């Protein structure tokens, strides 16, 4: 997954979680405010019921006095209503005797259950109304009345205000995170564009360097091929037209020239094959490979090379038997050949080469060491780059191909160079 996709997924999950919590917090605040007002209305209604049972319904100024006493400062108004809708007592004495619509209170008298709701006043203020059915003595009879307690909701709404403050903070944090994410994403995009430009410039530089190296590597064999071809064309022409004797020396020179042409053609073919090998994307078929038998097979093939007879190395193999590695046999074999051939070319005549394999915990380590000259630290960082070589006849693709194949089969390769000891270490 790309980094920005992971960031977007994280932000979406975080946003969903925060919005869900905001919804729950707002809902909880509303429910808490309603329960607080309901509890407050119930407490006042019960106290008023006891007070009315004690004092009766004769004092028409009772509710007005209660409202003015500030015992319950959150009271908006009080009313006592009969079942027919007529107002018996009210905190506004002018409303006593007025009749309400009986249908609005009929259900309360029928079910005998309290009811609460919000009601707008003429001042446009919304008050919390708690309708409480109660039974009181009137004319020596017990009758049911509706005790209406209207409360100012602002004390309870402090809970909602606090919740909205927290919601505002959470929304601000969420918006800030999204803004920060967009800013980081834009920076990442700019950085990506810059990296692509740098990569293209490096590619162009590498292509220029590669073109120069290829031109040099191709031009030398072509010059020899062209020179010998022209020389022997002229000699054969002179022999055909009688200007030059057709003798054994001419055939010997012709044989030497043709051998040179074939050798340089083979060099060009090897360069082309290495280029194709490095550029080609391949899918490797992996299998369990016995490293001991593979090392023996690689050594037997190396002994047939001319460089082996020239250097006559002292070769030692340190590999436990059996030791298996899941890899592609042919590619692993070619990697070892490239590294051992590189070691042969690095050592002096009679030098030492050591091929080692071992298992450390869950990893297998393969090493090819030699006692050739030290590789300078400045070259160690470039040694696996394509076309980098310090050899007169090298193409600089052998180690680059080895690195590519080692990484393709899930490993890594490094060079460790010290005086009288240079090792190429592969870890799988």
Helices and strands as residue ranges (DSSP letters): H 3-55, H 62-68, E 75-81, E 87-90, G 93-95, H 103-111, E 115-120, E 126-138, E 141-152, H 154-240, H 248-279, E 287-290, H 291-302, H 306-311, E 314-319, E 324-327, H 329-346, E 352-360, E 363-370, H 377-380, H 398-408, E 412-418, E 421-427
